[in-house]
């Protein structure tokens, strides 16, 4: 490997959220109508995001953030790394999205089929 060579890969992301995968796994999902949907998956759907670097924004499930609360998932808005959020199991997705809305505005309006309340 050559010394001093770094490759940069461009993405379209304008913001990102980190979600603790270990917390999600301990809750066996914990969100959605049947409380079986992981928080990261629910956030992607609610914010209208796709996976990958070509999406406008990203929700990334990371291995473990080291906080390990009971009955909650740790979430970090990368634009505000000094403010870690504990999302209680079964929390209303509309409230979570409202918390993130300032930094990650919705690309499409909330719909009834998303199971969310209009803001």
Buried (B, 14 or more C-beta within 10 A) or exposed (E): EEEEEEEEEEEEBEBBBBBBBBBBBBBEBBBBEEEEBBBBBBBBBBBBBEEEEEBBBBBBBEEEBEBEEEEBBBBBBBBEEEEBBBBBBEBEBBEBBEBBEEBBEBEEEBEEEBBBEEE
